[in-house]
Amino acid sequence: MTTEKKHRIFGTSFASVYPLYLQKIAKKGRTKAELDQVLRWLTGYSDDELARLMAEKVDFEAFFAGARLNANASLITGVVCGVRVEEVEDPLMQKIRYLDKLVDELAKGKKIESVLRA
């Protein structure tokens, strides 16, 4: 058992953050369908699984514990909140930052193929 305090985002429900992601990308003309496509690509969840997880208000820890992270997720690089995502040491925080980076790229107008590392 670690004595390290967990970051509060780990216990935050994914469902409470999803509308913020949606709001951020919608300001730039992006759609819910595009956000959901990014989520499916990163996590391996289906639309039904995503809906269930949001309805159950699972936290980020549980959300990513059940995810089947895309094999190309390690290709996600860059800076989020002043930290390079590829250098984040905590595996869960890195997955959260991967998602943050993908949402940022959507909001900046990158082509979906580029966001999905296609």
MIMIGU-783209 format. One record per residue: residue in three letters; x, y, z of N, C-alpha, C, CB in turn. Coordinates in pm, 1 decimal. Glycine has a CB too. Example, Ala and Ser with C-alpha at 12.3 -4.5 7.8 and 13.67 -1.06 7.14 Angstrom:
REM MIMIGU-783209
<'ALA',<1319.0,-569.0,780.0>,<1230.0,-450.0,780.0>,<1320.0,-330.0,780.0>,<1130.8,-447.3,904.6>>
<'SER',<1285.0,-225.0,708.0>,<1367.0,-106.0,714.0>,<1290.0,3.0,787.0>,<1408.4,-59.8,572.5>>
//
This chain:
REM MIMIGU-783209
<'MET',<85.3,-117.9,0.0>,<0.0,0.0,0.0>,<89.4,123.6,0.0>,<-96.8,0.1,122.9>>
<'THR',<58.2,213.9,-88.1>,<139.1,334.7,-97.6>,<85.2,442.4,-2.6>,<141.5,387.0,-243.1>>
<'THR',<174.7,520.9,48.7>,<134.2,631.0,136.3>,<114.2,758.6,55.6>,<239.0,653.8,246.9>>
<'GLU',<147.2,751.1,-75.3>,<130.7,865.9,-162.4>,<-17.1,899.1,-176.8>,<194.0,839.6,-299.6>>
<'LYS',<-47.7,1026.8,-172.2>,<-186.1,1070.2,-189.8>,<-222.1,1063.1,-338.5>,<-207.1,1214.8,-134.3>>
<'LYS',<-338.5,1006.0,-367.7>,<-384.1,998.1,-505.9>,<-426.9,1136.0,-553.7>,<-500.2,897.2,-520.0>>
<'HIS',<-403.8,1161.2,-680.3>,<-447.2,1286.7,-740.3>,<-599.7,1287.4,-742.1>,<-388.4,1304.8,-884.8>>
<'ARG',<-660.5,1401.4,-717.2>,<-806.4,1405.4,-704.7>,<-877.7,1373.5,-834.7>,<-850.0,1540.6,-656.2>>
<'ILE',<-812.4,1392.9,-950.7>,<-878.2,1359.6,-1077.6>,<-906.1,1209.9,-1086.4>,<-791.5,1404.3,-1196.8>>
<'PHE',<-825.8,1128.1,-1020.2>,<-844.8,983.0,-1026.4>,<-982.1,943.5,-974.0>,<-735.5,911.1,-946.7>>
<'GLY',<-1030.9,1013.9,-873.1>,<-1159.5,983.8,-812.8>,<-1275.1,1064.3,-869.2>,<-1151.6,1006.1,-667.3>>
<'THR',<-1245.8,1148.0,-968.1>,<-1349.4,1227.9,-1032.1>,<-1423.3,1142.6,-1133.9>,<-1289.1,1353.4,-1099.4>>
<'SER',<-1555.5,1155.6,-1139.0>,<-1631.0,1073.8,-1234.6>,<-1604.5,1122.2,-1376.9>,<-1783.1,1078.6,-1203.3>>
<'PHE',<-1586.9,1025.1,-1464.3>,<-1567.9,1056.9,-1604.8>,<-1688.7,1133.5,-1658.6>,<-1544.5,928.7,-1686.3>>
<'ALA',<-1808.1,1095.0,-1614.4>,<-1931.6,1158.8,-1660.6>,<-1935.4,1307.7,-1626.9>,<-2052.3,1089.3,-1599.1>>
<'SER',<-1868.2,1348.2,-1521.1>,<-1869.1,1490.2,-1483.8>,<-1772.9,1571.8,-1569.8>,<-1832.7,1506.3,-1336.0>>
<'VAL',<-1675.1,1507.8,-1630.2>,<-1576.3,1577.5,-1712.0>,<-1615.1,1574.6,-1860.5>,<-1437.5,1514.8,-1692.3>>
<'TYR',<-1687.1,1471.7,-1901.0>,<-1727.2,1457.6,-2041.3>,<-1794.8,1583.9,-2096.1>,<-1821.1,1338.8,-2056.4>>
<'PRO',<-1892.1,1643.7,-2024.3>,<-1954.1,1766.2,-2077.6>,<-1854.4,1880.9,-2097.0>,<-2065.0,1811.7,-1984.7>>
<'LEU',<-1750.4,1883.6,-2016.1>,<-1647.8,1987.5,-2030.6>,<-1566.4,1964.1,-2158.0>,<-1554.4,1989.8,-1906.6>>
<'TYR',<-1534.8,1836.8,-2185.0>,<-1467.3,1803.9,-2311.7>,<-1556.0,1845.4,-2429.3>,<-1434.2,1651.1,-2319.4>>
<'LEU',<-1683.1,1811.0,-2419.7>,<-1778.1,1841.4,-2526.5>,<-1789.9,1992.4,-2548.2>,<-1915.8,1781.7,-2493.9>>
<'GLN',<-1797.8,2065.5,-2439.9>,<-1807.2,2211.5,-2448.1>,<-1682.8,2269.8,-2514.8>,<-1825.8,2272.6,-2307.6>>
<'LYS',<-1567.3,2218.1,-2479.2>,<-1441.8,2268.9,-2533.1>,<-1434.4,2248.5,-2684.5>,<-1323.2,2200.3,-2464.9>>
<'ILE',<-1470.5,2130.1,-2730.6>,<-1459.1,2104.3,-2875.0>,<-1571.5,2170.6,-2953.6>,<-1459.4,1954.0,-2902.0>>
<'ALA',<-1690.7,2182.4,-2891.9>,<-1804.9,2243.7,-2960.2>,<-1777.7,2390.2,-2992.2>,<-1931.4,2231.6,-2874.4>>
<'LYS',<-1702.4,2458.3,-2906.3>,<-1666.3,2598.5,-2931.1>,<-1590.2,2614.0,-3062.1>,<-1582.1,2653.3,-2815.4>>
<'LYS',<-1524.4,2507.2,-3102.9>,<-1443.5,2510.6,-3225.3>,<-1512.8,2438.4,-3341.0>,<-1306.4,2447.6,-3199.5>>
<'GLY',<-1643.6,2411.2,-3324.3>,<-1720.2,2350.4,-3432.6>,<-1706.9,2200.7,-3445.1>,<-1680.9,2410.8,-3558.9>>
<'ARG',<-1650.4,2136.3,-3345.0>,<-1637.4,1990.3,-3348.7>,<-1761.8,1928.3,-3285.0>,<-1507.3,1943.0,-3274.6>>
<'THR',<-1783.8,1799.7,-3312.0>,<-1908.3,1735.4,-3271.7>,<-1890.0,1629.8,-3163.5>,<-1973.2,1673.3,-3390.6>>
<'LYS',<-2001.7,1595.2,-3101.1>,<-2005.3,1486.8,-3003.3>,<-1960.0,1356.4,-3069.5>,<-2148.0,1471.2,-2943.1>>
<'ALA',<-2001.6,1334.3,-3193.4>,<-1962.8,1213.1,-3265.9>,<-1810.3,1203.6,-3278.6>,<-2028.2,1211.0,-3405.7>>
<'GLU',<-1745.4,1317.0,-3303.8>,<-1599.1,1317.1,-3314.5>,<-1534.7,1288.6,-3179.4>,<-1549.1,1451.8,-3369.4>>
<'LEU',<-1588.6,1348.3,-3074.5>,<-1536.1,1321.5,-2940.2>,<-1552.0,1174.3,-2906.0>,<-1607.4,1408.8,-2835.0>>
<'ASP',<-1668.9,1119.1,-2933.6>,<-1692.5,977.8,-2904.4>,<-1601.6,887.3,-2987.6>,<-1839.1,942.4,-2930.2>>
<'GLN',<-1573.9,926.9,-3110.7>,<-1482.0,850.8,-3195.3>,<-1342.0,847.6,-3132.6>,<-1476.0,911.8,-3337.5>>
<'VAL',<-1298.9,960.7,-3082.6>,<-1168.6,969.5,-3015.8>,<-1167.3,880.6,-2890.7>,<-1136.4,1116.9,-2977.9>>
<'LEU',<-1275.1,885.6,-2814.0>,<-1284.4,802.1,-2693.3>,<-1279.9,653.8,-2727.9>,<-1413.2,833.4,-2616.4>>
<'ARG',<-1354.6,615.3,-2831.5>,<-1353.7,473.4,-2872.2>,<-1214.8,431.3,-2917.5>,<-1455.7,448.3,-2985.5>>
<'TRP',<-1147.9,518.3,-2993.5>,<-1013.9,485.8,-3043.0>,<-916.2,466.8,-2926.7>,<-963.1,596.7,-3137.6>>
<'LEU',<-917.4,559.8,-2833.1>,<-820.8,554.0,-2722.1>,<-848.5,438.9,-2626.6>,<-822.1,684.6,-2644.9>>
<'THR',<-975.3,419.3,-2591.5>,<-1008.7,325.8,-2482.9>,<-1053.4,187.6,-2527.9>,<-1115.7,384.5,-2399.5>>
<'GLY',<-1097.5,175.9,-2651.4>,<-1150.6,48.5,-2698.5>,<-1294.8,25.1,-2656.5>,<-1065.3,-63.6,-2648.2>>
<'TYR',<-1355.2,119.5,-2586.2>,<-1494.2,105.6,-2545.2>,<-1587.8,127.7,-2663.9>,<-1526.9,204.1,-2432.2>>
<'SER',<-1700.5,56.9,-2662.9>,<-1806.4,80.8,-2761.5>,<-1891.2,197.6,-2712.7>,<-1894.5,-47.5,-2783.7>>
<'ASP',<-1980.5,246.1,-2799.3>,<-2071.9,352.7,-2759.0>,<-2156.9,308.4,-2640.0>,<-2162.2,393.8,-2876.8>>
<'ASP',<-2205.0,183.7,-2643.6>,<-2286.9,131.3,-2533.4>,<-2207.6,125.3,-2403.4>,<-2340.5,-8.2,-2568.3>>
<'GLU',<-2081.5,82.9,-2412.6>,<-1997.6,76.9,-2292.0>,<-1973.0,217.3,-2236.1>,<-1862.7,7.6,-2323.2>>
<'LEU',<-1946.1,312.2,-2324.4>,<-1924.5,449.9,-2279.3>,<-2049.1,504.1,-2209.7>,<-1886.5,540.5,-2398.2>>
<'ALA',<-2165.3,478.7,-2268.9>,<-2291.0,525.6,-2209.4>,<-2313.3,461.9,-2071.8>,<-2410.0,493.7,-2302.8>>
<'ARG',<-2283.6,332.6,-2060.4>,<-2300.9,263.8,-1932.3>,<-2206.4,319.6,-1826.9>,<-2277.9,113.3,-1948.9>>
<'LEU',<-2080.6,340.7,-1863.8>,<-1982.3,394.2,-1769.8>,<-2020.9,533.3,-1722.4>,<-1844.1,397.6,-1833.7>>
<'MET',<-2075.6,613.5,-1812.3>,<-2119.2,747.3,-1772.3>,<-2243.0,739.2,-1683.1>,<-2148.4,833.9,-1896.3>>
<'ALA',<-2334.6,650.0,-1715.2>,<-2454.6,633.6,-1632.7>,<-2417.9,585.6,-1492.0>,<-2552.2,534.4,-1698.9>>
<'GLU',<-2315.9,501.1,-1483.5>,<-2270.1,449.6,-1353.8>,<-2180.7,549.6,-1281.1>,<-2195.1,318.1,-1372.9>>
<'LYS',<-2145.8,658.7,-1349.2>,<-2060.1,763.7,-1292.0>,<-1927.8,708.2,-1236.8>,<-2135.2,836.8,-1180.8>>
<'VAL',<-1865.9,618.6,-1316.2>,<-1738.1,562.6,-1273.7>,<-1632.1,671.7,-1273.0>,<-1695.6,446.1,-1365.8>>
<'ASP',<-1535.8,658.1,-1183.0>,<-1427.2,755.7,-1177.6>,<-1322.1,723.6,-1283.7>,<-1363.0,758.1,-1037.1>>
<'PHE',<-1228.4,814.6,-1300.4>,<-1125.4,795.1,-1402.7>,<-1043.7,668.9,-1377.6>,<-1033.1,916.0,-1407.9>>
<'GLU',<-1022.0,636.6,-1251.4>,<-945.0,516.6,-1220.0>,<-1015.5,392.2,-1274.7>,<-924.1,504.0,-1067.6>>
<'ALA',<-1144.2,379.3,-1248.0>,<-1221.4,264.5,-1297.9>,<-1238.7,273.1,-1450.0>,<-1360.2,258.0,-1228.5>>
<'PHE',<-1257.4,394.2,-1500.7>,<-1275.7,414.0,-1644.5>,<-1156.3,357.6,-1721.8>,<-1294.5,564.0,-1676.6>>
<'PHE',<-1037.3,393.6,-1679.5>,<-919.0,346.2,-1751.5>,<-877.5,205.3,-1711.3>,<-803.9,440.7,-1728.5>>
<'ALA',<-919.6,159.2,-1594.0>,<-887.4,21.6,-1552.5>,<-951.4,-78.6,-1648.0>,<-935.5,-4.8,-1407.0>>
<'GLY',<-1070.5,-47.1,-1697.2>,<-1139.1,-138.0,-1788.2>,<-1112.0,-112.7,-1935.0>,<-1283.9,-130.3,-1764.7>>
<'ALA',<-1037.5,-7.9,-1964.1>,<-1011.0,28.6,-2103.9>,<-909.2,-65.4,-2167.3>,<-960.9,173.4,-2112.9>>
<'ARG',<-923.2,-79.0,-2297.4>,<-825.8,-153.2,-2378.4>,<-751.9,-48.2,-2460.6>,<-895.7,-263.9,-2471.7>>
<'LEU',<-649.6,10.5,-2399.2>,<-580.8,124.9,-2458.4>,<-527.6,91.4,-2597.5>,<-466.2,170.6,-2367.9>>
<'ASN',<-550.8,181.7,-2690.9>,<-506.3,162.8,-2828.3>,<-354.7,143.0,-2831.8>,<-547.5,283.3,-2916.1>>
<'ALA',<-311.1,50.3,-2916.0>,<-168.0,20.6,-2928.1>,<-87.3,141.6,-2972.9>,<-146.6,-93.4,-3025.5>>
<'ASN',<-152.2,235.6,-3041.5>,<-82.9,355.2,-3089.1>,<-91.6,473.0,-2992.2>,<-139.0,396.0,-3222.1>>
<'ALA',<-144.2,451.2,-2872.6>,<-156.6,560.5,-2775.2>,<-20.6,621.2,-2742.2>,<-223.6,510.1,-2646.7>>
<'SER',<83.4,540.3,-2746.7>,<216.6,592.6,-2714.8>,<265.6,693.3,-2819.5>,<316.4,477.6,-2703.4>>
<'LEU',<197.1,701.7,-2932.6>,<232.3,800.8,-3034.8>,<180.0,939.7,-2999.7>,<177.7,757.9,-3170.5>>
<'ILE',<96.4,947.3,-2895.3>,<43.9,1076.2,-2851.2>,<154.7,1148.1,-2774.7>,<-84.8,1058.6,-2762.2>>
<'THR',<196.1,1260.7,-2828.7>,<302.9,1338.1,-2764.6>,<261.3,1483.9,-2759.9>,<438.5,1321.7,-2840.3>>
<'GLY',<331.9,1558.9,-2681.2>,<304.5,1700.9,-2671.0>,<284.9,1743.1,-2527.4>,<183.2,1736.9,-2752.4>>
<'VAL',<242.4,1867.5,-2511.5>,<232.9,1927.0,-2378.7>,<86.6,1950.9,-2341.6>,<312.3,2059.2,-2372.6>>
<'VAL',<51.5,1909.2,-2220.9>,<-79.1,1937.0,-2161.9>,<-52.3,1990.2,-2021.9>,<-172.2,1808.3,-2159.2>>
<'CYS',<-108.5,2104.6,-1992.6>,<-89.3,2168.2,-1860.3>,<58.9,2183.8,-1826.6>,<-159.0,2085.3,-1750.3>>
<'GLY',<138.7,2215.5,-1927.0>,<279.7,2240.2,-1906.1>,<366.2,2116.4,-1887.7>,<295.4,2325.6,-1790.0>>
<'VAL',<308.1,1997.9,-1907.6>,<381.3,1872.1,-1888.2>,<375.3,1791.5,-2017.4>,<322.2,1789.8,-1768.5>>
<'ARG',<488.4,1736.6,-2058.2>,<492.6,1651.0,-2177.1>,<424.0,1518.6,-2144.1>,<640.4,1627.3,-2225.1>>
<'VAL',<322.8,1482.4,-2221.9>,<245.5,1361.9,-2190.9>,<330.5,1235.7,-2196.2>,<129.2,1348.6,-2286.8>>
<'GLU',<428.8,1233.7,-2283.6>,<513.1,1114.8,-2295.7>,<608.2,1098.1,-2176.5>,<593.3,1121.4,-2424.6>>
<'GLU',<619.5,1200.4,-2092.0>,<708.5,1193.3,-1976.1>,<634.5,1174.8,-1843.9>,<792.0,1317.7,-1969.1>>
<'VAL',<501.7,1165.2,-1848.5>,<423.1,1146.5,-1726.4>,<452.3,1007.1,-1671.6>,<269.3,1165.5,-1753.7>>
<'GLU',<494.2,1000.7,-1545.4>,<537.3,873.4,-1487.9>,<422.1,785.3,-1440.5>,<629.6,899.1,-1373.3>>
<'ASP',<319.6,844.3,-1381.5>,<207.7,765.2,-1331.5>,<125.1,714.5,-1450.6>,<119.0,849.6,-1233.7>>
<'PRO',<109.3,582.5,-1463.8>,<37.8,527.6,-1580.1>,<-105.7,579.2,-1595.1>,<35.1,377.6,-1570.6>>
<'LEU',<-178.7,592.0,-1485.3>,<-315.5,641.7,-1493.7>,<-317.0,788.8,-1534.4>,<-387.7,622.8,-1359.7>>
<'MET',<-231.4,868.5,-1475.5>,<-225.6,1010.7,-1511.3>,<-185.8,1025.3,-1658.3>,<-125.2,1086.8,-1419.7>>
<'GLN',<-97.0,940.2,-1706.1>,<-57.1,948.6,-1846.2>,<-177.0,920.4,-1937.4>,<57.9,849.4,-1875.8>>
<'LYS',<-259.8,822.4,-1903.7>,<-378.4,792.7,-1985.2>,<-475.2,910.3,-1984.9>,<-449.2,666.1,-1933.6>>
<'ILE',<-492.3,972.6,-1869.9>,<-579.0,1089.7,-1860.8>,<-522.4,1202.3,-1946.2>,<-594.6,1135.4,-1713.9>>
<'ARG',<-392.4,1220.5,-1941.7>,<-327.8,1325.6,-2022.0>,<-335.4,1293.2,-2171.2>,<-180.4,1343.0,-1979.5>>
<'TYR',<-327.1,1164.9,-2205.9>,<-347.3,1126.4,-2346.5>,<-484.1,1176.0,-2392.8>,<-335.7,971.1,-2364.8>>
<'LEU',<-585.7,1149.2,-2312.6>,<-720.8,1191.6,-2347.7>,<-728.7,1343.7,-2356.5>,<-822.2,1138.8,-2245.0>>
<'ASP',<-670.5,1412.4,-2259.8>,<-668.6,1558.7,-2262.7>,<-603.5,1610.3,-2391.1>,<-594.2,1613.7,-2139.9>>
<'LYS',<-494.2,1548.2,-2430.6>,<-420.8,1591.5,-2549.6>,<-505.4,1570.7,-2674.5>,<-287.3,1515.2,-2562.1>>
<'LEU',<-574.5,1456.7,-2683.4>,<-659.3,1430.3,-2799.1>,<-773.3,1531.7,-2807.4>,<-715.4,1287.7,-2792.7>>
<'VAL',<-832.6,1564.4,-2692.8>,<-939.3,1664.7,-2689.1>,<-883.6,1800.1,-2731.7>,<-1002.1,1673.7,-2547.1>>
<'ASP',<-765.4,1835.2,-2684.4>,<-701.5,1961.3,-2725.0>,<-681.2,1965.7,-2876.3>,<-566.1,1979.0,-2653.0>>
<'GLU',<-634.6,1854.5,-2932.4>,<-609.9,1850.4,-3076.7>,<-739.9,1865.8,-3155.2>,<-540.5,1719.1,-3115.2>>
<'LEU',<-846.8,1801.4,-3108.6>,<-978.0,1818.7,-3171.5>,<-1018.5,1965.4,-3167.3>,<-1084.9,1731.0,-3101.5>>
<'ALA',<-1003.5,2026.1,-3050.1>,<-1042.6,2165.5,-3031.2>,<-959.2,2260.7,-3116.3>,<-1030.3,2203.3,-2885.0>>
<'LYS',<-838.6,2220.8,-3148.7>,<-752.2,2306.0,-3230.9>,<-776.4,2286.9,-3380.2>,<-606.7,2278.0,-3199.3>>
<'GLY',<-871.2,2197.9,-3413.4>,<-908.4,2181.0,-3553.3>,<-827.6,2080.1,-3631.3>,<-898.7,2308.8,-3620.4>>
<'LYS',<-747.3,1999.1,-3563.1>,<-672.0,1896.6,-3636.0>,<-766.5,1798.9,-3703.0>,<-576.7,1821.7,-3541.7>>
<'LYS',<-725.9,1745.4,-3816.0>,<-806.1,1644.9,-3885.8>,<-817.5,1521.1,-3798.2>,<-744.0,1609.2,-4024.0>>
<'ILE',<-934.0,1458.5,-3802.5>,<-959.3,1342.2,-3717.6>,<-857.7,1230.8,-3743.7>,<-1101.4,1289.9,-3740.5>>
<'GLU',<-815.5,1213.2,-3866.7>,<-716.2,1110.2,-3900.2>,<-585.1,1136.2,-3827.1>,<-691.8,1105.5,-4052.7>>
<'SER',<-549.7,1262.6,-3815.4>,<-426.9,1300.8,-3746.4>,<-442.0,1279.5,-3595.1>,<-391.3,1448.2,-3777.2>>
<'VAL',<-557.3,1317.7,-3542.5>,<-582.4,1300.4,-3398.4>,<-574.7,1153.1,-3362.2>,<-720.9,1358.4,-3358.5>>
<'LEU',<-627.7,1066.5,-3450.2>,<-630.3,922.5,-3423.2>,<-501.5,851.8,-3464.5>,<-747.3,859.2,-3494.8>>
<'ARG',<-402.0,929.5,-3495.8>,<-271.1,874.6,-3531.3>,<-280.9,772.3,-3644.4>,<-206.5,810.4,-3409.2>>
<'ALA',<-364.9,805.2,-3744.0>,<-386.3,713.7,-3858.0>,<-280.8,734.6,-3965.2>,<-526.5,733.9,-3918.4>>
//
